[in-house]
Amino acid sequence: MTDMSTTTPTTIRRLTLPRPSFPWLAIGATLAAICGVMGNAFKMAYVDPYASHGRQPVVPDDDLEGRDPTW
């Protein structure tokens, strides 16, 4: 035990790993894109069929196949 050096300092090196960061910006952009797509889908399904630019002509009941009998 006399051959052990007590004058040499023992250095303890700790491994410093980077902290895991949460990608807030990417998640926010993804949620905004999902909300935009869902909004467009609801608009296309529920608003656009009723928002026409004018009145559509009413097809008479006797012409069920959509043909014009005066043609």
Secondary structure by P-SEA (a helix, b strand, c coil): cccccccbbbbbbbbcccccccaaaaaaaaaaaaaaaaaaaaaaccccccccccccccccccccccccccc
